[in-house]
């Protein structure tokens, strides 16, 4: 809605997701029905909101063009199933996204010798992890111990933690804990605890660039350029 009404998006999106994605988007159109009816005008065409949906079924290539191929593969996220990881290939380069998952053999299989494995992780203090209400959360995300085993088996060129769930730990303390615990569980390869807006360039070497200063971000004050 924001890219359509505020930023002047002029084309529908292509959206990929598991079975039910089309129904979810139709529900969102109904939820925002007032906006769709009343905000549409000559400059905000409501047809832009009729998105092209591609529903994923099992392990499959979901996107392929101009040397780029994206493969979806099932993983395990408990009450969030069906859940998927993704393997992005371009030329000789390969990046694997774990998605939200606990440890899963498909993740190890696809991440074998990847340039980059971007892995979700959860880490809780011992007392909090023992609470009954946290058991379900721990069961559907990847613990540090599980992640270390995945990294050690898959041997990516570079392992990155993202979608990080840290309770009662934050900032540098949390990052230090994740790294030290991953090492303690046996993984010795390259490892990074990611931050939002960080860049990672994959070439003969892998180069990471820290997030730019927030003061350099442009304001969302003009149409089209952000939305296309």
N, C-alpha and C positions, 0 to 999 in steps of 0.2 A: 504493500500500500504506500509506503513512504517513497520508494523510488518512482512510483507511478504519479502520485499526486504532488509531492513536494519537489521532486527532481526531474520530472518530465520524461520518464522512461517511455519509449515509443515502440518497443517490441515486447512480445510475451517472453517469459522465461521458459527454458527447458529445465524440467525438474525431475530428478531421479530419486526413487525411494522404493521401499518394499511394498507388498500388497497392502492396499488401504491408503496409499498416498493420494490418489485421485479423490477419494471420499473425504479425506482430511481437507484438501484444498477447496472442495465444494462447500464444506462446512464453514471454512473461513470466509468464502464469498458471501455466504448467508449471514455470518456474524457481522460482516462489514457491509451488509446490504444497503443501509442508509447512505453510507459514504459512496458506494458504487452508483447509486441512483442520483444523488444530489451533487456530487463533486465532479461527475463526468461533464465535459464540455468540449468545445472545439480544440482545446489545448491538452485535454486529458481524456483520451479515448478509452472507454471502459473495456473495449475489446482487447486491450493490452493485458488485462487481468485474466484472460482465458489462456492459461498456461498450457504448454505441451508437457504431458506427464509420461514418464517412462518407468513402469513398475518393474522392479527386479524380481526375478524368480530363480532362487538357488545360485549356484556358482556359474557365472557367465560373464562374457565380455559385454559391458554396458555402454561403452563409448569407444569409437575408433575413427580417427581421421588424421591425415597429414603426418603419419609417423607416430602418433600418440595413441596408446591403447590403455583403457582402464578396465580392470577386471574386478568384479565384486565377488567376495567369497563369504560364506556364512561363518559367523562366530557365535559366542554364547553370552547373552546378557540377561538371563533369567526372565523376569517379567517384562523386559524390553524386547524380547524376540518377536519377529525375526530381526536379527542384527547382522550387520555386514562390516567386514574390513574391505579395504581397497588396495589394489596394486596398480600403480601408475608407471607406465613404461614409455620412454621416449628415446629412440635410438638404442644405445647401449646402457642407458641410465634407468634405474629402477628405484621407486620410492613406495614404501608400504605404509598404509595408515591402519592402525589396529581397529579404529572405531572403539565403541564402548564394549568391552568384553572382559571376561576372565580368561585365564590361560586356555589356549585352543590350538590343536595341531595344525589347523589351516593357516594360522598366523605364522607358525614356525616354517611351514612348507613354503609359503609365498615370500617370506622374508629372508630365505637362504641367500646369502651373499648380496643382499640389496645394498644400494648406495646409502639409503637412509631408511630407518625404521622409526616411525613416530608412534609412540606407545602410550596408551592411557595407564594411569597408576593411582593406587589408593594407599595411604599410609596413615595409621592411627596410633596414638599413644596406647600402651598396653591396657591401661584401665578402661579406656573408651572402647577399645576393640572387644573387650570382654562383655560389654553390655548386650543384652539380647536384641535390642532394636538395631544394632549395627551389623548383625550377622548376615542379614539379607543383602546389605550394601556390599559387604566384603565378598560375598559369594558371586557377585555379578560384575565386579571390576577386577583388575589385575593388581595383585599385591606386589610389593617390591621383590619379595623372594621369587614369585612366579616370573616377574619381568626379567630378573637376573638370569633365570634358567632359559627363558626365551632368547635373550640376547646371546647367551653362551652357545646355544644350539644353532641359532640362525647365523651368527657371525656377520652382522651388517657392517659396512664400512663405518657407519656412524649411527649411534642410538640416541634418540631424543625422547624425553618425557614431555607429554602434553596432555590436556584434559586431566589435570592433576588435582586429586582430592586429598587435601591435607587438613585434618581437623586439629585445632589447637596448636598448629604450627604454621607460620607464614613467612614470607620473604626469604631472606638469606638463611634463616634457621631451617625452614622447610627444605630449601634446595640442598643445604649441606647434609641434612638428614637423609634425603633420598639418595644422594651420591654415596655417602658413607655406607648406608645399608646395602645398596646395590653391589658395592665392592665387597662388603662382608659376605655376601651370598655368592661370590665367586666370579662375577663378571669383571674383566680387566680391560675391555676395549674402550674405544672413544665413547664418551657419554656427555650429554648436555641436558640440563633442566631448562626447558624453553620458557620464554616470556612472550606475552602478546606483542605482535607487530615485529618480532624478530625475523630476520631474513637468513636463509641458508642457501648458498649457491653451490651446486654440485658440478664439479669439473674434475680434472685430474686430482686436484685437491678439493676438500670441502671447506668452504669459508663461511663462517657465521658472522652476522652483523647485528649488533645490539639494536633494540628499538630506538627509533628517532625520538628526539625531544618532543613532548606534546605541543610545545609552542610552535612547532613547524607544521602542524597539521592544518590544512586549509579548512576554512569554514564551509559548511554546506549552504552556500548562499547563491548558487546559480544552477540552472536547470541543465539536464542532459549529460554534461561531461562526467558526472559521477555515476550515472545510472546505466550507461551503455557499456 
